[in-house]
């Protein structure tokens, strides 16, 4: 499972500079509505306190249903702080603080990875993550959960 977490980190750090990341529940929903065929991976991230957020859980249920219906691989990640480090670190080329330019915290509860329109994205790390999702579905685990280890 650690190798899947490493592969996910590679996918995110390579997709971000290409502009292939959509961050935020509402932004993800808009993107899924406009061009679901372009989405290659959906990441739903929570921390312990998010489990009690009923509205967020409803959003997750709807996003999961849409992704399942459109054959989009889904992962659950249980460490939003580490996800913020990966995305903000890749964006800034170093340690990020998980903030938007206006100083607001990023909504990392839903992250979409899209395929660049210009090329057919053949990333070995993405293939590994997709294979993990497929194998999990074969074991009736439709939304596998991975742990992003601290660094």
LINRA-V25297 format. One record per backbone hydrogen bond with DSSP energy under -0.5 kcal/mol. CO is the residue of the C=O (numbers start at 1). NH is the residue of the N-H. E is the energy in kcal/mol with one decimal. If there is no record, write none. Layout:
((CO:NH:E) (CO:NH:E))
This chain:
((1:5:-2.0) (2:6:-2.4) (3:7:-2.3) (4:8:-2.7) (5:9:-2.2) (6:10:-2.2) (7:11:-2.5) (8:12:-2.6) (9:13:-2.5) (10:14:-1.9) (11:15:-2.3) (12:16:-2.1) (13:17:-0.6) (15:20:-2.4) (16:19:-1.8) (20:114:-2.6) (22:112:-2.8) (24:28:-2.5) (25:29:-2.3) (26:30:-2.2) (27:31:-2.4) (28:32:-2.9) (29:33:-1.9) (30:34:-2.0) (31:35:-2.7) (32:36:-0.5) (35:38:-1.3) (36:39:-1.2) (38:115:-2.7) (41:113:-2.8) (42:44:-0.5) (42:75:-2.4) (43:45:-0.6) (43:111:-2.7) (44:77:-2.7) (47:50:-1.1) (47:51:-0.7) (48:51:-0.9) (49:52:-0.8) (50:53:-1.5) (52:54:-1.1) (53:57:-2.1) (54:58:-2.2) (55:59:-2.2) (56:60:-2.6) (57:61:-2.2) (58:62:-2.2) (59:63:-2.7) (60:64:-3.1) (61:65:-2.3) (62:66:-2.3) (63:67:-2.7) (64:68:-2.7) (65:69:-2.2) (66:70:-1.5) (67:72:-2.9) (68:71:-1.1) (71:73:-0.5) (73:42:-2.6) (74:144:-0.6) (75:44:-3.0) (76:146:-2.9) (77:46:-2.3) (79:83:-1.9) (80:84:-2.5) (81:85:-1.9) (82:86:-2.3) (83:87:-2.6) (84:88:-3.0) (85:89:-2.1) (86:90:-2.1) (87:91:-1.7) (88:92:-2.1) (89:93:-1.1) (89:94:-1.0) (98:106:-1.9) (100:103:-1.9) (104:100:-3.6) (106:108:-1.2) (109:45:-2.2) (110:24:-2.7) (111:43:-3.1) (112:22:-2.3) (112:114:-0.5) (113:40:-3.0) (113:41:-1.5) (116:119:-0.5) (119:121:-0.8) (120:122:-0.7) (121:123:-0.7) (122:124:-0.5) (123:127:-2.4) (124:128:-2.0) (125:129:-2.2) (126:130:-2.8) (127:131:-2.4) (128:132:-2.1) (129:133:-2.2) (130:134:-2.5) (131:135:-2.8) (132:136:-2.2) (133:137:-2.1) (134:138:-1.8) (135:139:-0.9) (136:139:-0.7) (136:141:-2.8) (137:140:-2.0) (140:142:-0.7) (144:76:-3.1) (146:78:-1.4) (146:148:-0.5) (147:149:-0.8))
